[in-house]
Amino acid sequence: MRSIWTGAIGFGLVNIPIKLYSATEESSLDLDMLDKKDHANIRFRRVNEHTGKEVAWGDIVKGYKLDDRYVVLTDEDFQKASPEKTKIIEIKEFVIETEIDGMYYETPYYLEPDKSGGKAYLLLRDALHKTGKVAFGSFVLRNKESLCLLKPVDEVLVLYKIRWQQEVRSTDDLSIPSGSSKPAELKMAIQLIDQLSGPFDITKYKDTYSDELMKLIQAKAKGRKPKMPVLKVVHRQGKDLLSQLKASLQGSGSTRKRRAS
């Protein structure tokens, strides 16, 4: 793996030199955009709107439009705006992870200690394991400050980018029905939840869409026309909720027996 950021964790007066690595990768197929007429590749160009000429990456700068003119910013300008934050993952506080709603989580990264920071890295990791808490703070990645959460996952410290509160939309515009569920329906729904409950194991779930799409691509390449799958409609508006729950309980019970066998 190749590190995408180097800096340090600010743990009180202790600085822990680290490297940051992407913890995830895409599982989807890399599809190209083509012209429908002749299947030629579609190319995107960076074009100067005045001259119509293509602009090289090295000649592109960032700017902010202020009073009808652009103020151009350099990497040094971003560092001057907040120099103490550019290379530090600053821990603000330690919290219980369940107090942070899942919608605030964004992107995970692995943290690897520099040789000189190994001892302090292990100390922070073990202290988080022992207390059951996570570190909450902020850092700057690609000239943008982000909130972050640090937690130990087995032997590794993992950093999660966390969304700012103002980045999560309000629910005020949603139309949510009022009232509450009927006791009999609620009881049966809880039974269904209990029946489908068990220890969570992410390895049971595989992304099969790309595999199925590749089979379709290979079939089309051989001139075969894949069949369109039939979508089964389970929920019917005219059918009462209680009967659907009863059928679900019977169905999930038989599924559990098959899995057990």
Backbone as numpy.savetxt, mean C-alpha at the origin, in Angstrom:
# Nx Ny Nz CAx CAy CAz Cx Cy Cz
18.83 -6.43 -3.57 18.00 -5.23 -3.57 18.87 -3.97 -3.57
18.32 -2.93 -4.12 19.04 -1.67 -4.18 18.35 -0.66 -3.27
19.13 -0.01 -2.40 18.55 0.96 -1.47 18.07 2.19 -2.24
16.98 2.79 -1.76 16.43 3.98 -2.41 16.62 5.23 -1.57
17.16 5.08 -0.35 17.33 6.22 0.54 18.29 5.83 1.65
19.15 6.74 2.02 20.04 6.50 3.15 19.90 7.64 4.13
19.99 7.33 5.40 19.86 8.36 6.43 20.05 7.73 7.79
19.26 8.19 8.77 19.39 7.67 10.12 18.06 7.77 10.85
17.86 6.87 11.81 16.70 6.94 12.70 17.10 7.78 13.90
16.31 8.79 14.23 16.56 9.59 15.42 15.82 9.00 16.61
16.51 8.27 17.47 15.94 7.60 18.63 16.46 8.29 19.88
15.74 9.34 20.35 16.25 10.17 21.43 17.51 10.88 20.96
18.59 10.74 21.69 19.87 11.33 21.29 20.72 10.34 20.49
20.14 9.15 20.22 20.86 8.13 19.45 20.46 8.22 17.99
21.45 8.25 17.09 21.21 8.19 15.65 21.61 6.81 15.14
20.69 6.18 14.41 20.95 4.83 13.89 21.06 4.91 12.38
22.27 4.88 11.80 22.41 4.95 10.33 21.74 3.75 9.66
20.91 4.04 8.65 20.17 2.95 7.98 20.10 3.19 6.48
19.68 2.12 5.77 19.35 2.20 4.35 17.89 1.76 4.21
17.21 2.36 3.24 15.78 2.10 3.02 15.61 1.31 1.73
14.82 0.23 1.77 14.57 -0.61 0.60 13.06 -0.77 0.40
12.62 -0.82 -0.85 11.21 -1.11 -1.14 10.90 -2.53 -0.67
9.79 -2.69 0.04 9.43 -3.99 0.57 8.45 -4.73 -0.32
7.92 -4.06 -1.33 6.91 -4.69 -2.20 7.31 -4.58 -3.66
6.70 -5.42 -4.49 6.89 -5.35 -5.93 5.60 -5.75 -6.62
5.42 -5.29 -7.83 4.19 -5.57 -8.59 4.13 -7.04 -9.00
2.92 -7.61 -8.94 2.74 -8.99 -9.40 1.97 -9.05 -10.72
1.64 -7.87 -11.27 0.87 -7.84 -12.51 1.78 -7.92 -13.73
1.22 -8.30 -14.87 1.98 -8.38 -16.11 2.30 -6.98 -16.62
3.44 -6.85 -17.25 3.87 -5.56 -17.82 3.30 -5.45 -19.24
2.18 -4.75 -19.37 1.52 -4.62 -20.67 1.92 -3.32 -21.36
2.08 -3.38 -22.68 2.43 -2.20 -23.47 1.17 -1.55 -24.04
1.23 -0.25 -24.26 0.14 0.46 -24.93 0.43 0.49 -26.43
-0.56 0.08 -27.25 -0.37 -0.04 -28.69 -1.42 0.76 -29.45
-1.05 1.13 -30.68 -2.02 1.75 -31.58 -2.96 0.65 -32.08
-4.25 0.86 -31.96 -5.24 -0.14 -32.35 -5.11 -0.52 -33.83
-4.67 0.42 -34.67 -4.64 0.17 -36.11 -3.53 -0.79 -36.54
-2.30 -0.55 -36.05 -1.18 -1.38 -36.53 -0.35 -2.01 -35.40
-0.82 -1.87 -34.14 -0.16 -2.44 -32.98 1.24 -1.86 -32.74
1.47 -0.66 -33.23 2.75 0.01 -32.96 2.76 0.53 -31.52
3.94 0.51 -30.90 4.06 0.98 -29.53 3.74 2.47 -29.43
3.04 2.84 -28.34 2.75 4.24 -28.06 3.89 4.79 -27.21
4.53 5.85 -27.66 5.64 6.46 -26.94 5.20 7.80 -26.35
5.62 8.05 -25.11 5.33 9.33 -24.47 6.60 10.17 -24.46
6.45 11.42 -24.84 7.61 12.31 -24.93 7.40 13.51 -24.02
8.53 14.03 -23.51 8.52 15.26 -22.71 8.77 16.42 -23.67
7.72 17.17 -23.96 7.79 18.17 -25.02 7.63 19.59 -24.46
8.48 20.49 -24.93 8.36 21.91 -24.60 7.13 22.47 -25.30
6.18 23.03 -24.52 4.92 23.48 -25.11 5.09 24.66 -26.06
6.22 25.38 -25.97 6.44 26.53 -26.85 7.13 26.12 -28.16
8.16 25.26 -28.05 8.93 24.90 -29.24 8.45 23.60 -29.88
7.76 22.74 -29.10 7.35 21.45 -29.61 8.47 20.43 -29.63
9.65 20.80 -29.14 10.81 19.91 -29.15 10.86 19.10 -27.86
11.42 17.88 -27.97 11.56 17.00 -26.81 12.62 17.53 -25.87
12.37 17.39 -24.55 13.29 17.90 -23.53 13.92 16.72 -22.80
15.24 16.71 -22.66 15.95 15.64 -21.96 15.68 15.74 -20.46
15.73 14.58 -19.77 15.50 14.57 -18.33 16.42 15.54 -17.61
17.68 15.63 -18.05 18.65 16.49 -17.39 18.33 17.97 -17.48
17.45 18.32 -18.42 17.09 19.73 -18.61 15.75 20.08 -17.97
15.17 19.14 -17.22 13.87 19.38 -16.60 14.07 19.78 -15.13
13.42 20.85 -14.73 13.48 21.33 -13.35 12.07 21.43 -12.79
11.95 21.61 -11.48 10.65 21.76 -10.84 10.41 23.22 -10.51
9.14 23.64 -10.62 8.82 25.03 -10.33 7.42 25.17 -9.79
7.19 26.29 -9.10 5.87 26.61 -8.55 5.39 27.92 -9.16
4.15 27.90 -9.68 3.61 29.09 -10.33 3.10 30.07 -9.28
3.70 31.24 -9.23 3.35 32.27 -8.26 3.20 33.60 -8.98
2.01 34.19 -8.90 1.73 35.47 -9.57 2.05 35.40 -11.06
1.55 34.35 -11.72 1.68 34.18 -13.17 3.10 33.97 -13.67
4.00 33.63 -12.79 5.35 33.25 -13.24 5.87 32.12 -12.35
6.79 31.33 -12.92 7.30 30.17 -12.21 8.54 30.52 -11.38
8.55 30.03 -10.14 9.74 30.08 -9.30 10.36 28.69 -9.34
11.58 28.59 -9.90 12.25 27.30 -10.07 12.94 26.89 -8.78
12.76 25.62 -8.40 13.35 25.08 -7.17 14.39 24.02 -7.49
15.48 24.01 -6.73 16.54 23.02 -6.88 16.51 22.06 -5.70
17.31 20.98 -5.78 17.40 20.05 -4.66 17.88 20.76 -3.40
18.80 21.71 -3.57 19.32 22.47 -2.44 18.22 23.29 -1.78
17.30 23.81 -2.58 16.19 24.60 -2.03 15.31 23.74 -1.12
15.04 22.49 -1.54 14.23 21.61 -0.73 14.93 21.29 0.59
16.25 21.12 0.54 17.01 20.84 1.76 17.04 22.06 2.68
17.14 23.26 2.09 17.16 24.48 2.90 15.83 24.71 3.59
14.73 24.25 2.97 13.40 24.43 3.56 13.27 23.67 4.87
13.96 22.53 5.00 13.92 21.74 6.22 15.16 20.86 6.31
16.34 21.49 6.51 17.60 20.74 6.44 17.72 19.64 7.48
17.13 19.83 8.68 17.30 18.83 9.73 16.47 17.59 9.49
15.53 17.64 8.55 14.65 16.50 8.31 15.04 15.67 7.09
15.91 16.17 6.27 16.16 15.53 4.98 16.81 14.15 5.10
17.54 13.89 6.16 18.24 12.62 6.30 17.95 11.92 7.62
16.89 12.34 8.30 16.57 11.76 9.60 15.13 11.25 9.62
14.97 10.01 10.05 13.64 9.49 10.38 13.43 9.87 11.84
12.68 10.91 12.07 12.55 11.48 13.40 11.38 10.84 14.14
11.68 10.09 15.20 10.64 9.47 16.01 10.02 10.52 16.93
8.70 10.70 16.80 7.99 11.69 17.60 7.46 11.10 18.91
6.92 9.86 18.79 6.30 9.22 19.96 6.18 7.73 19.71
5.87 7.01 20.78 5.62 5.57 20.69 4.16 5.31 21.02
3.49 4.53 20.16 2.05 4.34 20.30 1.69 2.86 20.16
0.43 2.56 20.48 -0.10 1.21 20.26 -0.61 1.15 18.81
-0.17 0.16 18.06 -0.44 0.11 16.62 -1.93 0.10 16.30
-2.74 -0.55 17.12 -4.17 -0.64 16.83 -4.87 0.71 16.92
-4.21 1.73 17.47 -4.81 3.06 17.54 -4.73 3.79 16.20
-3.97 3.25 15.25 -3.82 3.86 13.93 -4.72 3.12 12.95
-5.68 3.81 12.36 -6.61 3.20 11.42 -5.88 2.73 10.17
-6.29 1.57 9.65 -5.62 0.98 8.48 -5.63 1.85 7.24
-6.60 2.76 7.10 -6.66 3.59 5.90 -5.50 4.60 5.83
-4.80 4.79 6.94 -3.67 5.72 6.93 -2.39 5.07 6.41
-2.36 3.74 6.35 -1.16 3.04 5.87 -1.00 3.23 4.36
0.24 3.44 3.93 0.48 3.65 2.51 1.46 2.64 1.93
2.76 2.79 2.16 3.78 1.95 1.52 4.77 1.41 2.55
5.10 0.10 2.50 6.09 -0.45 3.43 7.51 -0.45 2.85
8.49 -0.25 3.73 9.90 -0.30 3.34 10.68 -1.08 4.40
11.71 -1.80 3.94 12.62 -2.47 4.87 13.72 -1.50 5.29
14.11 -1.58 6.56 15.22 -0.78 7.07 16.39 -1.72 7.39
17.56 -1.38 6.84 18.77 -2.16 7.09 19.79 -1.25 7.78
20.40 -1.70 8.88 21.36 -0.84 9.56 22.70 -0.76 8.85
23.32 0.39 8.93 24.71 0.51 8.51 25.56 -0.27 9.51
26.77 -0.63 9.13 27.64 -1.41 10.03 27.80 -0.74 11.38
27.91 0.59 11.37 28.14 1.31 12.62 26.88 1.42 13.47
25.71 1.10 12.88 24.46 1.25 13.62 23.81 -0.05 14.01
24.50 -1.17 13.83 23.91 -2.48 14.09 23.44 -2.67 15.52
24.25 -2.28 16.48 23.91 -2.48 17.90 22.68 -1.67 18.29
22.63 -0.40 17.87 21.50 0.46 18.20 20.24 0.01 17.46
20.39 -0.51 16.25 19.27 -1.04 15.48 18.61 -2.19 16.23
19.44 -3.13 16.71 18.93 -4.28 17.46 18.26 -3.83 18.75
18.82 -2.81 19.39 18.25 -2.30 20.64 16.84 -1.75 20.41
16.66 -0.93 19.37 15.34 -0.36 19.07 14.36 -1.47 18.69
14.81 -2.40 17.85 13.94 -3.51 17.43 13.47 -4.33 18.63
14.42 -4.70 19.51 14.07 -5.54 20.66 13.20 -4.79 21.66
13.44 -3.49 21.82 12.63 -2.69 22.74 11.19 -2.59 22.24
11.00 -2.46 20.92 9.65 -2.41 20.35 8.96 -3.76 20.53
9.70 -4.84 20.30 9.14 -6.18 20.52 8.69 -6.34 21.97
9.53 -5.90 22.89 9.28 -6.10 24.31 8.08 -5.28 24.80
7.97 -4.04 24.33 6.88 -3.16 24.78 5.59 -3.36 24.01
5.67 -3.98 22.82 4.48 -4.15 21.99 4.02 -2.86 21.36
4.91 -1.88 21.29 4.54 -0.59 20.71 5.25 -0.37 19.39
4.83 0.67 18.65 5.47 1.05 17.40 5.92 2.50 17.50
6.92 2.85 16.70 7.44 4.22 16.70 6.75 5.03 15.62
6.28 6.20 15.97 5.58 7.08 15.02 6.40 8.34 14.84
6.61 8.74 13.56 7.42 9.92 13.30 7.25 10.44 11.90
8.31 11.06 11.38 8.26 11.62 10.03 9.64 11.56 9.39
9.67 11.63 8.05 10.92 11.69 7.31 10.64 12.29 5.95
11.70 12.61 5.22 11.56 13.21 3.90 12.07 12.23 2.85
11.19 11.89 1.89 11.56 11.01 0.78 11.18 11.69 -0.52
12.15 11.79 -1.43 11.95 12.45 -2.72 11.38 13.86 -2.53
12.00 14.60 -1.64 11.67 16.02 -1.41 10.27 16.24 -0.85
9.67 15.20 -0.28 8.33 15.34 0.31 8.34 14.73 1.71
7.90 15.54 2.68 7.82 15.03 4.04 6.62 14.10 4.19
6.84 12.98 4.87 5.78 12.01 5.11 5.80 11.57 6.56
4.62 11.23 7.06 4.55 10.58 8.35 4.96 9.12 8.17
5.41 8.50 9.24 5.84 7.10 9.13 5.66 6.37 10.44
5.63 5.06 10.32 5.51 4.18 11.48 6.60 3.13 11.36
7.32 2.87 12.45 8.36 1.84 12.47 7.91 0.72 13.39
7.95 -0.51 12.88 7.58 -1.66 13.70 8.47 -2.85 13.35
8.75 -3.72 14.32 9.55 -4.91 14.02 8.69 -6.00 13.39
9.15 -6.58 12.32 8.51 -7.73 11.69 9.55 -8.84 11.69
9.39 -9.79 12.62 10.41 -10.81 12.86 11.73 -10.13 13.22
12.76 -10.27 12.40 14.08 -9.72 12.74 14.34 -8.34 12.13
13.40 -7.86 11.34 13.64 -6.63 10.56 12.75 -5.49 11.05
13.31 -4.27 11.04 12.49 -3.09 11.27 11.87 -2.68 9.94
10.56 -2.49 9.94 9.84 -2.09 8.74 9.27 -0.70 8.94
9.45 0.16 7.93 8.89 1.50 7.96 7.67 1.54 7.04
6.56 2.05 7.54 5.36 2.24 6.74 5.12 3.74 6.57
5.00 4.18 5.32 4.57 5.56 5.10 3.12 5.68 5.54
2.81 6.76 6.25 1.47 6.98 6.78 0.90 8.25 6.17
-0.34 8.19 5.73 -0.98 9.37 5.13 -1.26 10.43 6.19
-1.21 11.69 5.76 -1.62 12.78 6.63 -3.14 12.73 6.79
-3.62 13.28 7.91 -5.05 13.25 8.18 -5.84 13.95 7.08
-5.30 15.07 6.53 -6.03 15.82 5.50 -6.04 15.12 4.15
-5.29 14.02 4.02 -5.29 13.26 2.77 -6.42 12.22 2.74
-7.07 11.99 3.86 -8.17 11.03 3.92 -9.48 11.80 3.79
-10.27 11.43 2.81 -11.50 12.15 2.53 -12.53 11.98 3.65
-13.35 13.00 3.80 -14.44 12.96 4.77 -15.56 12.05 4.25
-16.32 11.49 5.17 -17.45 10.62 4.79 -18.77 11.39 4.76
-18.71 12.70 4.93 -19.93 13.51 5.02 -20.83 13.40 3.79
-20.22 13.20 2.61 -21.00 13.17 1.37 -21.59 11.79 1.06
-21.28 10.80 1.89 -21.79 9.45 1.64 -23.21 9.30 2.18
-23.99 8.50 1.50 -25.36 8.23 1.93 -25.41 6.86 2.61
-25.39 6.85 3.94 -25.39 5.61 4.71 -26.76 5.44 5.36
-27.40 4.28 5.20 -28.73 4.10 5.80 -28.68 4.18 7.32
-29.73 4.71 7.89 -29.82 4.82 9.35 -30.47 3.57 9.93
-30.51 3.48 11.25 -31.15 2.33 11.89 -30.14 1.26 12.26
-30.62 0.10 12.65 -29.76 -1.01 13.06 -30.32 -2.32 12.53
-29.52 -3.37 12.64 -29.90 -4.68 12.09 -30.94 -5.37 12.99
-31.71 -6.27 12.39 -32.67 -7.06 13.16 -31.91 -8.08 14.00
-32.34 -8.32 15.25 -31.62 -9.24 16.14 -31.38 -10.63 15.55
-32.38 -11.20 14.88 -32.23 -12.55 14.33 -31.18 -12.57 13.22
-31.20 -11.55 12.38 -30.22 -11.46 11.29 -28.82 -11.22 11.83
-28.74 -10.38 12.86 -27.44 -10.08 13.46 -26.85 -11.33 14.10
-27.67 -12.09 14.78 -27.21 -13.32 15.43 -26.67 -14.30 14.39
-27.38 -14.43 13.28 -26.94 -15.37 12.24 -25.69 -14.87 11.53
-25.58 -13.56 11.36 -24.38 -12.99 10.74 -23.16 -13.25 11.62
-23.32 -13.14 12.94 -22.22 -13.42 13.87 -21.84 -14.89 13.82
-22.85 -15.78 13.67 -22.56 -17.21 13.52 -21.74 -17.48 12.27
-22.08 -16.78 11.20 -21.34 -16.94 9.94 -19.90 -16.45 10.09
-19.72 -15.33 10.79 -18.37 -14.81 11.04 -17.57 -15.82 11.86
-18.20 -16.37 12.93 -17.51 -17.35 13.77 -17.12 -18.59 12.98
-18.03 -19.01 12.08 -17.78 -20.22 11.30 -16.62 -20.04 10.32
-16.44 -18.81 9.85 -15.36 -18.53 8.87 -14.12 -17.95 9.53
-14.08 -17.96 10.87 -12.94 -17.38 11.58 -11.85 -18.42 11.79
-10.61 -17.94 11.87 -9.46 -18.81 12.12 -8.19 -18.00 12.09
-7.06 -18.63 12.40 -5.76 -17.93 12.37 -5.47 -17.40 10.97
-5.01 -16.16 10.91 -4.76 -15.56 9.60 -3.42 -16.03 9.04
-3.44 -16.44 7.77 -2.22 -16.88 7.09 -2.27 -16.35 5.66
-1.51 -15.29 5.38 -1.54 -14.62 4.08 -1.06 -15.55 2.96
-0.26 -16.58 3.30 0.29 -17.45 2.26 -0.80 -18.32 1.61
-1.98 -18.39 2.22 -3.08 -19.17 1.62 -3.65 -18.47 0.40
-3.38 -17.17 0.27 -3.99 -16.38 -0.79 -2.95 -16.03 -1.85
-3.24 -16.37 -3.09 -2.32 -16.13 -4.20 -2.98 -15.24 -5.24
-2.19 -14.37 -5.85 -2.66 -13.53 -6.95 -2.63 -14.38 -8.22
-3.80 -14.91 -8.61 -3.87 -15.80 -9.76 -4.28 -15.07 -11.04
-4.62 -13.77 -10.92 -5.12 -13.04 -12.08 -4.08 -12.99 -13.20
-2.82 -12.70 -12.85 -1.77 -12.62 -13.87 -1.55 -13.96 -14.56
-1.63 -15.06 -13.78 -1.48 -16.40 -14.36 -2.61 -16.70 -15.35
-3.83 -16.36 -14.95 -4.97 -16.60 -15.83 -4.89 -15.71 -17.08
-4.42 -14.48 -16.89 -4.29 -13.57 -18.03 -3.22 -14.08 -19.00
-2.13 -14.65 -18.47 -1.09 -15.21 -19.33 -1.62 -16.41 -20.11
-2.45 -17.24 -19.48 -3.05 -18.37 -20.20 -3.91 -17.86 -21.35
-4.65 -16.78 -21.10 -5.50 -16.20 -22.13 -4.64 -15.65 -23.28
-3.52 -15.00 -22.93 -2.62 -14.44 -23.95 -2.05 -15.55 -24.82
-1.62 -16.64 -24.17 -1.05 -17.77 -24.92 -2.10 -18.43 -25.82
-3.34 -18.50 -25.32 -4.42 -19.09 -26.12 -4.71 -18.23 -27.35
-4.77 -16.90 -27.15 -5.02 -16.00 -28.28 -3.88 -16.05 -29.29
-2.64 -16.21 -28.78 -1.49 -16.29 -29.68 -1.57 -17.53 -30.58
-2.25 -18.57 -30.10 -2.42 -19.80 -30.87 -3.70 -19.80 -31.69
-4.41 -18.65 -31.66 -5.61 -18.52 -32.47 -6.88 -19.01 -31.82
-6.80 -19.41 -30.54 -8.00 -19.88 -29.86 -8.73 -18.70 -29.23
-10.05 -18.78 -29.20 -10.87 -17.73 -28.62 -11.33 -18.16 -27.23
-10.81 -17.49 -26.18 -11.19 -17.88 -24.81 -12.67 -17.65 -24.56
-13.26 -18.51 -23.72 -14.67 -18.38 -23.36 -14.86 -17.28 -22.33
-15.95 -16.55 -22.46 -16.28 -15.52 -21.50 -16.88 -16.17 -20.26
-16.28 -15.94 -19.06 -16.83 -16.54 -17.84 -18.21 -15.99 -17.52
-19.05 -16.83 -16.92 -20.40 -16.41 -16.55 -20.40 -15.93 -15.11
-20.83 -14.72 -14.89 -20.88 -14.16 -13.55 -22.14 -14.63 -12.85
-21.96 -15.32 -11.72 -23.10 -15.81 -10.96 -23.57 -14.73 -9.98
-24.83 -14.39 -10.06 -25.40 -13.40 -9.15 -25.90 -14.12 -7.90
-25.27 -13.83 -6.75 -25.63 -14.50 -5.50 -26.74 -13.75 -4.79
-26.59 -12.42 -4.72 -27.57 -11.63 -3.98 -28.70 -11.19 -4.89
-29.93 -11.52 -4.48 -31.12 -11.07 -5.21 -31.93 -10.18 -4.29
-32.29 -9.04 -4.78 -32.97 -8.05 -3.96 -34.30 -8.57 -3.39
-34.97 -9.44 -4.14 -36.27 -9.92 -3.72 -36.19 -10.98 -2.62
-35.03 -11.58 -2.42 -34.89 -12.65 -1.46 -34.57 -12.07 -0.08
-35.22 -12.60 0.99 -34.99 -11.99 2.30 -33.61 -12.32 2.83
-33.07 -11.43 3.65 -31.70 -11.52 4.16 -31.49 -12.75 5.03
-32.50 -13.11 5.80 -32.36 -14.23 6.73 -32.14 -15.55 5.99
-32.88 -15.76 4.90 -32.71 -17.00 4.13 -31.34 -17.05 3.46
-30.84 -15.89 3.04 -29.50 -15.84 2.44 -28.44 -16.20 3.48
-28.61 -15.72 4.71 -27.66 -16.04 5.78 -27.69 -17.53 6.11
-28.89 -18.11 6.15 -29.01 -19.54 6.42 -28.30 -20.36 5.34
-28.50 -19.99 4.08 -27.83 -20.68 2.97 -26.31 -20.50 3.06
-25.88 -19.33 3.48 -24.45 -19.06 3.61 -23.84 -19.93 4.69
-24.53 -20.08 5.82 -24.04 -20.93 6.91 -23.91 -22.38 6.47
-24.89 -22.86 5.73 -24.84 -24.24 5.22 -23.71 -24.41 4.23
-23.54 -23.42 3.35 -22.49 -23.48 2.34 -21.11 -23.40 2.94
-20.91 -22.50 3.90 -19.59 -22.34 4.51 -19.23 -23.55 5.36
-20.25 -24.19 5.94 -19.99 -25.40 6.73 -19.46 -26.53 5.86
-20.06 -26.73 4.70 -19.60 -27.79 3.80 -18.22 -27.48 3.24
-17.97 -26.18 3.02 -16.63 -25.78 2.51 -15.57 -26.09 3.54
-15.87 -25.81 4.84 -14.92 -26.09 5.91 -14.61 -27.58 6.00
-15.63 -28.42 5.83 -15.43 -29.87 5.91 -14.52 -30.33 4.79
-14.72 -29.77 3.60 -13.86 -30.16 2.45 -12.42 -29.76 2.70
-12.23 -28.56 3.28 -10.86 -28.10 3.56 -10.19 -28.99 4.59
-10.97 -29.36 5.62 -10.43 -30.19 6.70 -10.00 -31.56 6.19
-10.79 -32.09 5.26 -10.47 -33.41 4.69 -9.33 -33.29 3.69
